[in-house]
Amino acid sequence: MNLENTQVQMRKGVLEYCILHIIARGETYASDMLDELTAARMIVVEGTLYPLLTRLKNSGLLEYKWVESKAGPPRKYYKLTTAGETFLNGLTETWNDLVHSTEMIRKKIIPV
Protein backbone atom coordinates (compact mmCIF):
# COMPACT_ATOMS: atom_id res chain seq x y z
CA MET A 1 0.00 0.00 0.00
CA ASN A 2 1.12 3.48 -0.77
CA LEU A 3 0.23 6.00 1.95
CA GLU A 4 0.37 8.98 -0.41
CA ASN A 5 -2.10 7.39 -2.85
CA THR A 6 -4.53 6.66 -0.03
CA GLN A 7 -4.22 10.22 1.27
CA VAL A 8 -4.94 11.61 -2.22
CA GLN A 9 -8.03 9.41 -2.52
CA MET A 10 -9.29 10.57 0.88
CA ARG A 11 -8.89 14.21 -0.16
CA LYS A 12 -10.66 13.60 -3.46
CA GLY A 13 -13.51 12.00 -1.56
CA VAL A 14 -14.22 15.17 0.42
CA LEU A 15 -13.28 17.74 -2.22
CA GLU A 16 -16.79 18.11 -3.65
CA TYR A 17 -18.18 18.59 -0.14
CA CYS A 18 -15.59 21.28 0.65
CA ILE A 19 -16.22 23.11 -2.62
CA LEU A 20 -19.97 23.15 -2.02
CA HIS A 21 -19.38 24.57 1.47
CA ILE A 22 -17.16 27.34 0.12
CA ILE A 23 -19.76 28.29 -2.48
CA ALA A 24 -22.59 28.10 0.07
CA ARG A 25 -21.11 31.12 1.87
CA GLY A 26 -21.80 33.33 -1.15
CA GLU A 27 -20.93 33.87 -4.79
CA THR A 28 -17.37 32.71 -5.31
CA TYR A 29 -14.74 32.99 -8.01
CA ALA A 30 -12.83 29.79 -8.85
CA SER A 31 -9.45 31.34 -8.09
CA ASP A 32 -10.67 32.22 -4.59
CA MET A 33 -11.81 28.62 -4.12
CA LEU A 34 -8.36 27.37 -5.11
CA ASP A 35 -6.72 29.78 -2.65
CA GLU A 36 -8.94 28.63 0.21
CA LEU A 37 -8.52 24.95 -0.59
CA THR A 38 -4.75 25.37 -0.82
CA ALA A 39 -4.63 27.28 2.48
CA ALA A 40 -6.57 24.41 4.08
CA ARG A 41 -3.98 21.96 2.68
CA MET A 42 -6.45 20.40 0.25
CA ILE A 43 -4.05 19.96 -2.64
CA VAL A 44 -6.05 20.98 -5.72
CA VAL A 45 -5.08 22.21 -9.16
CA GLU A 46 -7.16 24.02 -11.76
CA GLY A 47 -7.33 20.84 -13.83
CA THR A 48 -9.22 19.19 -10.98
CA LEU A 49 -11.41 22.12 -9.92
CA TYR A 50 -12.85 23.27 -13.23
CA PRO A 51 -14.16 19.87 -14.41
CA LEU A 52 -15.73 19.37 -10.96
CA LEU A 53 -17.42 22.79 -11.12
CA THR A 54 -18.74 21.96 -14.60
CA ARG A 55 -20.10 18.61 -13.38
CA LEU A 56 -21.80 20.27 -10.39
CA LYS A 57 -23.30 22.92 -12.68
CA ASN A 58 -24.51 20.32 -15.19
CA SER A 59 -26.10 18.43 -12.29
CA GLY A 60 -28.10 21.54 -11.39
CA LEU A 61 -26.31 22.11 -8.08
CA LEU A 62 -24.51 25.31 -9.12
CA GLU A 63 -25.14 28.25 -11.35
CA TYR A 64 -22.84 31.06 -12.34
CA LYS A 65 -22.85 34.58 -13.63
CA TRP A 66 -20.26 36.57 -15.49
CA VAL A 67 -18.99 39.74 -13.80
CA GLU A 68 -16.94 42.33 -15.67
CA SER A 69 -13.46 42.87 -14.29
CA LYS A 70 -11.45 46.10 -14.45
CA ALA A 71 -8.23 44.09 -14.46
CA GLY A 72 -8.82 41.63 -17.28
CA PRO A 73 -11.48 39.38 -18.72
CA PRO A 74 -14.88 38.86 -17.08
CA ARG A 75 -14.97 36.50 -14.09
CA LYS A 76 -17.33 33.62 -13.54
CA TYR A 77 -18.87 33.63 -10.05
CA TYR A 78 -20.54 30.46 -8.78
CA LYS A 79 -23.42 30.09 -6.34
CA LEU A 80 -25.52 27.18 -5.12
CA THR A 81 -28.95 26.55 -6.55
CA THR A 82 -31.81 25.46 -4.30
CA ALA A 83 -31.06 21.89 -5.37
CA GLY A 84 -27.42 22.49 -4.43
CA GLU A 85 -28.40 23.68 -0.97
CA THR A 86 -30.55 20.57 -0.46
CA PHE A 87 -27.73 18.35 -1.75
CA LEU A 88 -25.21 20.01 0.58
CA ASN A 89 -27.54 19.53 3.55
CA GLY A 90 -27.75 15.82 2.71
CA LEU A 91 -23.97 15.58 2.42
CA THR A 92 -23.59 17.35 5.76
CA GLU A 93 -25.82 14.79 7.46
CA THR A 94 -23.76 12.00 5.90
CA TRP A 95 -20.50 13.72 6.91
CA ASN A 96 -21.67 14.09 10.51
CA ASP A 97 -22.66 10.41 10.64
CA LEU A 98 -19.30 9.35 9.18
CA VAL A 99 -17.33 11.50 11.62
CA HIS A 100 -19.34 10.13 14.53
CA SER A 101 -18.92 6.51 13.39
CA THR A 102 -15.21 6.95 12.72
CA GLU A 103 -14.64 8.49 16.14
CA MET A 104 -16.54 5.63 17.78
CA ILE A 105 -14.23 3.14 16.07
CA ARG A 106 -11.04 5.14 16.71
CA LYS A 107 -11.86 5.54 20.38
CA LYS A 108 -13.39 2.07 20.71
CA ILE A 109 -16.62 3.37 22.24
CA ILE A 110 -19.00 1.14 20.35
CA PRO A 111 -21.83 -0.02 22.59
CA VAL A 112 -22.15 -3.77 22.88
N, C-alpha and C positions, 0 to 999 in steps of 0.2 A: 504494500500500500504506500502511496505517496501522500504525505501529509499536505503538501501544497495543493495538490489536485483536489483533495477533499475540502480544504478551506475555500478554494475558488468555487466549488459547487455549492457550498453552504451560503456563500455571499450571493451567488446568482439566484439561489432560492428565495432570498428575502429582498432582492433588488426591486422587484416590481412593487412590493409592499412599501418600501422606503420612498420610491418615486411618487407613488400615489399620496403618501403622507405629505411630502414636500409640496405637491401641487394643491393639496387640500387647504393649505394655509392661505392661498391666494394665487392669482395669476402669476405664472413663473416662466422665465426664459430658460431655455435648455442649458446655456452656459452657467447660469446661477445654480441649476440643479447639479451640474458636474462639480462645481466648486464646493457645494455643501456635501455631496457624497464623498469627494476626495478628503475634505476636512474631517469627515467622520470615519475615514480609513476604509471606505467601501471603494475598492479599486475599480474604477469604471473609466472607459474611454468612449469617445464620441461614437465609434463604430458599434458599441453595445447599446448606448442610450437612444440614439435616433431610431433604430429599427424597433426598439421596445415602445417608444412613444408613438410610432406609426401604428403598431399593433394595438395599443390601448385605444388610440383614436378610432381605428377601424372597427374595434369592438364596441364603440359607443360609450366608452368610459371617460374619454377626454374630448375636448374641443379646443380650438385655438383661434386666435385672431392675430392679424398682422398689425404692428405698430410702427409707424415711421420713426426712424432714428436720425438724429442730427449728426451722428458720427459714423455713417455708413449705411448699409442696406437696411430695409425694414426688418424688424425682429418678430419672431413668432412666439407669442405668449400662450401657454397652456393653462387650462382650468378644468376641473372635474365637471362632468355632467351630473344630473340627478342619478342616473344609473351608476356612474362612477362613485358617487358618495355612498350609495347602497352597497356596492361591491366592496368598497373600502371598509365599511362597517362590518360586513361579513368576514373579511380577512382579519380584522382586528379581533373579532370573537375567536376565530381559529388561532390567531397568534397567542392570545391570552391563554387559551386552553393548552396549547403546545408548551408555552413557558411554564405553566403550572405543572403539567405532566412531567416535563423534563426535570424541573426542580425536585419533584417528588422522587424521581428515580435517582438523581444525583445525591440527594440527601437521605435516601433510603427511608422515606416516611410514608410508604405505601401501607394503607390499612389492610389488615389481614382479615 
